[in-house]
Amino acid sequence: MKAIVITGVAGLLGSRLANWILENEPTYQVLGIDNLSGGYKDHIDSRVLFHQLDLAKDNLDPIFSAHNVEFVFHFAAYAAEGLSPFIRKYNYTNNVVATANVVNACIAHGVGRLVFTSSMAVYGAGNPPFDEHDIPNPIDPYGIAKYACEMDIQVAGQQHGLDWCIIRPHNVYGINQNIWDRYRNVLGIWIYQKLNNQPITIFGDGSQKRAFSCIDDCLLPLWNAAVAKEASKEIINIGSSKEYQIIEAAKLLQDIVGGAEIKFLEKRHEVHAAFATHQKSIDLLGYQDNTNLNAGLVSMWHWAQSQPKRQQFVWPAYELENGLYQFWK
Ligand SMILES: NC(=O)c1ccc[n+]([C@@H]2O[C@H](COP(=O)([O-])OP(=O)(O)OC[C@H]3O[C@@H](n4cnc5c(N)ncnc54)[C@H](O)[C@@H]3O)[C@@H](O)[C@H]2O)c1
């Protein structure tokens, strides 16, 4: 039986793509890897053959030797972009070193294609909408890590014949997202705050612009990133192209959840306007912007209310406190 490896299988993209493959491509065995640092075991379907491993430290050979792995979806990462300057070492270990381990395994075991989720963070403060032809210029360690992984994967393609597709998603949200991490996933943070009777918080004045992408719309395109001939060795933005000011998105959520106080916090070091083109994902991966933000948030809010009451994750100590924002101290 042919197998598929999904790293980060307890997270949003990983758990949801695993479900999608089990439903739509049942001839494949789905193997999942995660260290549960940022995802939850409850989110992994029981039909997934799950291995709790740390990609930055553990040997992947036993898994790849025991199965006929055709595709690898490498989603595992710690995607806390704004926090990454204060956890540099952790960021590079979890994102770059972990990816090197996955790339080694793909080459050594003749994997058919590696699909890697990079990020819109590689573009930095460019001129939106960001296009795949733009030269990356990341402004934080998270974006730098993703760009390094992209370059490494491309070199592995040139030198070792590894086939790959690099996806640059942006602001993906939906059912199974981690809403218990105060450092990432703005919509998830707001939903957690509302559920816990706290005001929803905005960094700066809320005029930043982002486009939000519902996970439901990303699943078929992610699959196609592995199987479509035309997606071989391509870098492709994925996600909605409709941008919102952060304050607009907050007001939309206010309406959905039946009201919430908005609290403005200190401004962060971040790109002011970040959204991307998506024509290439339409042409090569069949992406369709089917779910508008209102509909996607309604279903996420509904799901979130049925979730266990988990403690919000707080870093016990940062690697660096110089320049750390008051709200994270
Ligand atoms: N969700 C988004 O908005 C978005 C946007 C751009 C890029 N991405 C990228 O897409 C990928 C998936 O994102 P997501 O939203 O599903 O994230 P997520 O945090 O929900 O899932 C990531 C999973 O990786 C696991 N993980 C982290 N480090 C690991 C390690 N060293 N070993 C094993 N497992 C590890 C975590 O436990 C978690 O379950 C990530 O690479 C992320 O950088 C996501």
The ligand as an ORCA input file, in Angstrom:
! r2SCAN-3c Opt
* xyz 0 1
  N      -2.102     28.628      9.453
  C      -1.574     29.638      8.795
  O      -2.108     30.728      8.768
  C      -0.280     29.483      8.035
  C       0.132     30.545      7.232
  C       1.345     30.419      6.563
  C       2.098     29.283      6.681
  N       1.657     28.263      7.481
  C       2.513     27.082      7.611
  O       1.703     25.919      7.412
  C       2.149     24.887      8.266
  C       1.006     24.343      9.076
  O       0.440     25.403      9.827
  P      -0.694     25.148     10.872
  O      -1.504     26.378     10.932
  O      -1.345     23.850     10.616
  O       0.163     25.079     12.213
  P      -0.160     24.282     13.554
  O       0.637     24.914     14.631
  O      -1.620     24.137     13.721
  O       0.456     22.841     13.252
  C       1.822     22.603     13.258
  C       2.072     21.284     13.959
  O       3.482     21.002     13.925
  C       3.828     20.386     15.143
  N       5.270     20.572     15.352
  C       5.909     21.744     15.569
  N       7.214     21.518     15.718
  C       7.416     20.188     15.577
  C       8.561     19.346     15.632
  N       9.782     19.842     15.866
  N       8.391     18.017     15.470
  C       7.165     17.496     15.245
  N       6.046     18.235     15.186
  C       6.174     19.577     15.344
  C       2.967     21.062     16.187
  O       2.803     20.272     17.348
  C       1.667     21.292     15.429
  O       0.730     20.250     15.684
  C       3.288     25.459      9.090
  O       4.502     25.113      8.461
  C       3.084     26.953      9.003
  O       4.301     27.646      9.124
  C       0.489     28.344      8.160
*
